[in-house]
């Protein structure tokens, strides 16, 4: 699995319970994979300006046509704000019918990125 570096957001110093969101898109064919990854990467550049964003990774398994993100939020309002961004809505409209999308969220008080990555990785492996 390929992954980006941990990208901090404006709420990177937040302490307390956080919300973790894991998304996975498995595309129906290989031709769409590079475009979907580029779209996610471009959207990821907005991360440092997103209210409530603690940190995130983009991840991909190109040979399996799988890609997604692991994002950490101060609260559900921050996640909802991101989901409603026009750029995010446009990407979802373009790619949601070209594969299968899965997502999960959970709350935790552990803001250690490595602990979050490991928990998210277990969820992603359970979905293979």
N, C-alpha and C positions, 0 to 999 in steps of 0.2 A: 504494500500500500504506500502510495506517495502522499506526502502531506506538506502543507505550507508551514512556515514558521508560525509560532504563536504570535498573533497580532493583537496588541492591546487596544482597548477602546477608552473613551473618556472616563469610564467608571472603573478603570483598572485597579484603583486603590480601595474599592468598596470592600467593606467587611460586613459579615453577616450572612444570612441565608441568600443563596443565589439560585437562579434558574438555568439549567443546562438544556440546550436543544440540540438534538442530533437529527440530521436529515440525510436521506439516501435517495438518489435517483438512479435506477437501472434502466438504461436505454434499450430499445428494441433492436437497434443496429449500430454498428461501429461508426458509420459516417457522421452521426450526430454528436459523438462523444467530444471531439475537439471543440466544436462550437459551444456546447453546453459548458465545458470547463472554462473556456474563455469568458463566457457570459458571467459565470460565478466569480471568476477572478476579478473581472471589471467591477462587479457589484461589491466585492470585498474591499475595493479601494475607498468605499464610502464609510467603512467601519470606524475610522478614527473620529467621525463626526456624529455617530449615532447615539442618541440619548439612551443611557442605561446600558450601553455595551461594555462588558468587562474584558472579554477576549474571545478569540476564535481561531479555528484552523479550517482550511479547505483541505479536502482529501480526495484521492482518486485511485481507482483500480482500472486503468484504461483497457486492459485486455479482457476484463469482465464487464465492461461498459457501465461501471458503477462510479459515482462521484457524489459528493455532498459536503456538508459542513458540520462542525461541532462548534456551537456558539454558546457563550456564557453571558447571562444578563443579570442586571441588578434585580429586575422584577418582570412580571408578565407584560406590563405596559410597554417596556422597552422592546420586547419581542414582537408585540402587536404592531408597534410603530414601524419596525423593520419590515414585517410581512406586508404592511400596507403601502410601502414605498412604491411609487410608480414604476421604478426600474425593476423591482422584485416582481411586481404583478405582471409586467411585460414578459419577463423570463419564464414565469410559471405558465402563462398562457401559451407561450411558444413551445415549451418542452413537456408539459404535463401529459399530453396525449401521445407522446412519443416513447413512453416507457412507464415504469411503475415507480411511484413515489411513496416513501415511508418516512415517518418521523416519530420521535418520542421526546418527551420532556420529563425532567425531574428536578426537585429542589434538593439542595445540599448546603451544608455549612462549610464544606471543605473546598476552598478556592485554589488548591494546589493544581496547576495545569496538568501535571503528570497523573495525578489521581483521576482527574476528569477524563483525560485521554484514555486511560486504562478502562474505566467504566464504559465509556462510549464505544471503545473497541470491542468489549464483550458483547454489547448490544448489536453492533454491526456483524460480528461473527455469528451470532445466533440467527441472523437473518439470511445467511448465505444459502 
